[in-house]
Amino acid sequence: MTLAEPTRTRSGRAARRAERAVTRAVGAVPYIMRGIPTYDVLSEENLLRIEHAADRILAETGIDFRDDDEAIELWKKAGAHVDGIRVRFEPGMLREILKTAPSEFTQHARNPANSVQIGGKSVVFAPAYGSPFVMDLDRGRRFGTMEDFTNFVKLGQSSPWLHHSGGTICEPTDIAVNKRHLDMVYAHVKYSDRGFLGSVTAPERAEDSIEMARLVFGHEFADQNCVIMANFNVNSPLVWDGTMTKGMRAYAKAGQAVVLVPFILGGAMGPVTTAGAIAQALAETMAGCALIQLVRPGAPVVFGNFLSSMSLRSGSPTFGTPEPAIGSMIIGQLARRLNLPLRCSGNFTNSKLPDAQAMMEGTMSMMAAVQCGANYVLHSAGFLDGLLSMSYEKFVLDTDLCGAMHAYLKGVEIDENALAVDAFAEVGPGNHFFGCQHTLKNYETAFWDSELSDNEPYEKWEAAGEEDSASRANRLWKKRLAEYQAPPLDPGIDEALQDFMSTRKKAVADQWY
C-alpha cells in the first residue's frame, strides 16, 4: 500500500497536542486498573432467577458436544449425564468444577513491560477480530490481505490506548486457509511486543500457535505461564462442536488461556428476550469453562460475552443496541459471582462507513463493556459492517475513544492538589483561573485531549479545509504507518519462527476453503 504523506503541518495548539500525545505514548500503561465501580443492574433475587433458569437448561435440555469423544469421556468421568453427544448437568455441578479456575492471571508479553493482567479490576483493550474485508476511504471495501493484517498490527502497536495485539484482526485472504495462521502469529510477534491471540480454526492450527509461542518464550516458561490466549465461540444454541473443543483442550493442556464466548443473536441463535439470552449464555459458557478445568485444573479461562440483537423486520443482525448493552452489564454480575475474568465486545456497529452511526453504536457497546466490569475488551477498534469489515479510519477513531475510556475509568482523584483550595485563595471571587499557579501546574494532565476531535472555532475549521473526523482519521493512520518502528526481536527467535513456518508450510498442500 502506498502511503500518502500528511498534507498539513501542525502549529500552535495542534502541535502542542501532538507533543503531549507522544509523551502519553511513552508513558502508556500496559493495562487499566479501574478506579470506578461496576454498574450492577439486577438485584440478588433476579440474579438467582437467571442462574436457576441456566441450571434448568443444563439439567433438562443439556448441551451437545459434537465430534469430540475425549470431551464426552471427560464428562462421563466427572459424573455428568451423558446420552450420546448430549450432556446434562445437575444443578451446582459446573460451579463446583469451576472453583479451580483462577480469578485473574497474567498473559506475558515478549516485552515484559507490556504483560497484561486479566481479571480483578484490570481492563485490557484489543482490536477487532475476524473480518474478511478491510476498507479505507481511498480504496473502499476489499478482501483483506497479509499486508492489511500487518498494517493493523502496526497501528495497534503504535497506539498508547490499546494493550493487546489481538488475534485475526482481518483475514489475510491471499494466503491459504490452512497456512495463514502461521503468518498471523508471526506478524503479532514480529511487529508488536504485546500479548496476542492464537488460531482456533483447527486443532492443528491451535497446536502450531502454541508451539510458536513456545519458541518465543521457551518451553519451560510457557508450560508454567500464560504466553498466548485464544478466543473460541459456542455454536449457539447449546452446541460445542469438536473444532472448538479440540482446540480449547489443546490450549488448556498447554496451560494457556482460553476465552469462551457464546455468540447469541437474539431471535436466531437465542430467544429475543434479554433475560432468556443471558440464561442461555450463562449455561453455554459455564459448560465450556468447566470442560477446560477437567482438562487441566487451574488452567486460565475467561468468561466471554457477545450478545446481539436483530432486526425482526429483515432478520439482519444489529449491533450497538440498548438491549445487548444492558445484557452485558448483567453478564458482568454473573461472571463476578463465578469469580471468573470477563471478556466483552467493544466498538461494534452495523454501519458500512466510519460515520455517526458507527460511533454512536460503538460508544453504546463500549460504554457497556466498560461499565459491566469487562477485563478483556475484544473488538475495541476497527469494527464495521457487523464485523464483516475492518476499517483503517475507524481503527484510529476507536483507539481515540479508548483513550477517553482510560480517563473515564481512572475516576476522580481526591487529594490536596485536586481539591484546589489554594487556587480559590489565589484567584478570588469573580476572576478566571486561566493563569493561576494551579492551572499552570496541572493543565497538561487535567483533561484528556483527543488526537482527532476538532475543537477550533468554525472559521478556523473552515479555513483549514472543513475536514470531518473520518478525513482526519485517514491522515492519521497513514502518518502512523509512515512513522512506525518495529520493536526489537531477538534474531535467533526470528530465525526459529521462520524455520518452523517454512517446515509446516512445506508439509501440507494449500487449502483455500
Steps between C-alpha positions, in 0.01 A plus 500: 500500500633840409473741788424860429698756691300722734411818315468733797757615749418544864553822683385665815250306707500203259878466530486515879223239500709272279799543733287407800374195312860385452567550870194294588605226262842471659347465845198297394370243748507132398140465620244704693423455868143622534441773752122498469254233613313269267137573424285222645157485337322206664410425859613185679155352453502544125857376462394182679206465262732517198741251657208266571385528138852414380507201736170379355631534143809299594307231688187465286618578144876463529781584260623307196874434480547399137791316337718482812504159669762611751277781622214253543726270704607788722135578575425136577788485748383826658154354567289680240203327339616398153263377230697471176626851434240662728637589844284610793619642828356497850453847651819618665726246328667745263544767767684247714734409213564868429642560848844399369499773233716804588318828562785687331820421317782664307549463129868560445614711207842464337562850635438446872391862536196416284384191687132528592297399800172332411242510779434699817486875435714489185371608159676400178407638156565292184415561131203353313519141385398293201403730210542356149495850346694818567416852392637851490381825348751480214444147369161406639401149611711202391616160620765521769860404423805421707620854436178630655538265795855620561391863468239454772752331730726802447214744565413316819861504616514874424203586721557569870131429562502130404665241722484180296580410139181291455466203269354473149469875456396435141513188286809501273315345207810497277647214709359146506245437774703219658820707510402860571497441877880465487544838333255666737671376816836599354372851420381544859841394631705693241312830489368523855644427842163461670293193582304336219240235413578177315304307239183302577378388156640146526668301779830478309498877448449545872801273562709698250411827675598358839829365364589839350432662837733243659773597253465861618481439875669164549324166559553492877377856558200447271397185685469691827379838373240636262679628188215473248121515513233376260138600441246219444132534412207281600292374210184641657249384592640239739768341282872471556645354180819297473697762308463732796531250787807327357670836459390607848646184645830557317542843660387374840742204495778748428392721792398783269197725541171425330230761439159333454226703334138429406405704195126536557296687243167553671219348297736269308752319722314593816173644629405859424465579870812630671454289814462180298809574292699570817391169657604321180837677495562407862420133436714475186798683645504314830504168313798608286692650792444187709628278219827696508535428871446128439786507248741686730375628836620856553540574129406865435158549346303815419120525513406648163197701396367602158130575513339656195158592376343478155257686285177304519393670176796383289673233708826693484724515807515831683791617710540774755136488613373555857381148586836322454668789681284443807551126454877549516468670836302206637751252355764696691315441826470128426868463406607663826276260693694216334827676585611489135664766281261652246534570127258733325484667160573867453450726201271303274253633245295416193601817319682455168709815546686668787211741547265625771313168517829313545611716789156511664460122498863445589481733798183328625670160503835632624341679795315181590826303493670758720208526745439126528850425629650334191866410549577427135321709238532347155377699199623825658607646167421472129168311492260590215209340313405245764864377519523443125739793451807630680533873443828692508322824588276350764801326653662831593165662589433212736845510656435868568182399683705239688716789617191673636409176679838507675407833651143389577611181677758688703223669695559808716807558714435657838806664652619848594604585145172376350285685751677824394415702813815713465399585143180659625702712742730613218226578246227636726136563411407610149837428334610226260739211562686513165828634632501389860775274635270201544396510134859538379603206718220268381396609152687227310342216698167642620291398198523225244575656160374329186745459216219511243220724625474853364451763768590808299266791412291447189695752295833333576356156419357636174829659399686174570293307248176406680622153586271254676625244752532218243725719282717586798517130587607423142797730536587365844520129412724580206723711724525223759594238243757732344657563843469142632812338645501129576588397855829306518478122463779259587647380165521141628128499586417656164696231317343219705151631422571527128651148492193360676264677260693379197500140623128501580405659167704250299340209685146560364343612176315831480131492589281793401182404683 
